[in-house]
């Protein structure tokens, strides 16, 4: 599924955090925590925060507002973009949660 490995790509893609070969268990646990946090925040239980963030960004025409997700979306997207450019849009899981919506006019 596209996007299932978004946190794994983030962890594996960062040279100082490459634990995939030595600690695949930790990567799976990190993804599970990501999905749990998304579910607690009102999202789909099998969707990652990055996927949900990417869908919001797509819906907003690529621009997040400071009031999205109680002010958390924009700083979180900024951080993820610094670690992995294009992360939130690449992490969209179309088969999980609400389907991606076209940009609002």
C-alpha positions as CSV (number, residue, x, y, z in Angstrom):
1,X,0.0,0.0,0.0
2,X,1.3,3.4,-0.8
3,X,2.2,5.3,2.4
4,X,2.4,2.4,4.8
5,X,6.1,2.7,4.9
6,X,6.2,6.5,5.2
7,X,7.6,6.5,8.7
8,X,10.0,3.7,7.7
9,X,11.2,5.8,4.8
10,X,11.7,8.7,7.1
11,X,13.7,6.6,9.6
12,X,15.6,4.6,6.9
13,X,16.3,7.7,4.8
14,X,18.0,9.6,7.5
15,X,21.7,8.4,7.8
16,X,21.9,8.7,11.6
17,X,18.6,6.9,12.1
18,X,19.1,3.8,9.8
19,X,17.8,1.0,12.0
20,X,16.0,-1.0,9.4
21,X,18.4,-3.8,9.0
22,X,19.3,-4.1,12.7
23,X,16.0,-3.2,14.2
24,X,13.0,-3.8,12.0
25,X,10.9,-4.3,15.1
26,X,11.5,-0.7,16.1
27,X,10.4,0.5,12.7
28,X,7.1,-1.5,13.1
29,X,6.6,-0.1,16.6
30,X,7.2,3.5,15.4
31,X,4.6,3.0,12.6
32,X,2.1,1.5,15.1
33,X,2.6,4.5,17.4
34,X,2.1,6.9,14.5
35,X,-1.2,5.1,13.6
36,X,-2.3,5.1,17.2
37,X,-1.6,8.9,17.5
38,X,-3.6,9.5,14.4
39,X,-6.5,7.4,15.7
40,X,-6.4,9.2,19.1
41,X,-6.5,12.5,17.1
42,X,-9.7,11.4,15.4
43,X,-8.2,9.9,12.2
44,X,-8.6,6.4,10.7
45,X,-6.9,3.7,12.9
46,X,-4.8,2.3,10.0
47,X,-3.7,5.6,8.5
48,X,-0.5,7.4,9.5
49,X,-0.4,11.0,10.6
50,X,1.8,11.8,7.5
51,X,-0.9,10.5,5.2
52,X,-3.6,12.5,6.9
53,X,-1.4,15.6,6.8
54,X,-0.7,15.0,3.1
55,X,-4.4,14.8,2.4
56,X,-5.0,18.1,4.2
57,X,-2.2,19.7,2.3
58,X,-3.5,18.5,-1.0
59,X,-7.0,19.7,-0.1
60,X,-5.6,23.1,0.8
61,X,-3.7,23.4,-2.5
62,X,-0.3,22.6,-1.0
63,X,-0.5,25.3,1.7
64,X,-1.3,24.5,5.3
65,X,-2.8,27.1,7.6
66,X,-1.6,27.8,11.2
67,X,-5.0,26.9,12.6
68,X,-5.0,23.4,11.0
69,X,-5.1,20.7,13.6
70,X,-4.9,23.1,16.5
71,X,-1.8,24.7,15.2
72,X,0.2,21.4,14.9
73,X,-0.1,20.6,11.2
74,X,2.1,23.4,9.8
75,X,5.1,22.9,12.2
76,X,4.9,19.1,11.8
77,X,4.8,19.4,8.0
78,X,7.8,21.8,8.2
79,X,9.8,19.3,10.2
80,X,8.9,16.4,8.0
81,X,9.8,18.4,4.9
82,X,13.2,19.1,6.3
83,X,13.9,15.4,7.0
84,X,12.3,14.1,3.8
85,X,11.3,16.6,1.1
86,X,7.8,15.8,-0.2
87,X,7.1,13.5,2.7
88,X,3.5,14.3,3.5
89,X,2.3,14.2,-0.1
90,X,4.3,11.0,-0.9
91,X,2.8,9.4,2.3
92,X,-0.9,9.7,1.2
93,X,-2.7,6.4,1.6
94,X,-5.7,6.7,-0.6
95,X,-7.3,3.5,0.7
96,X,-7.1,4.5,4.3
97,X,-9.2,7.2,6.1
98,X,-11.1,9.8,4.0
99,X,-10.2,9.8,0.3
100,X,-8.0,12.6,-0.9
101,X,-10.1,15.7,-1.9
102,X,-9.3,18.0,-4.7
103,X,-8.1,21.5,-3.8
104,X,-10.8,23.9,-2.7
105,X,-11.4,26.8,-5.0
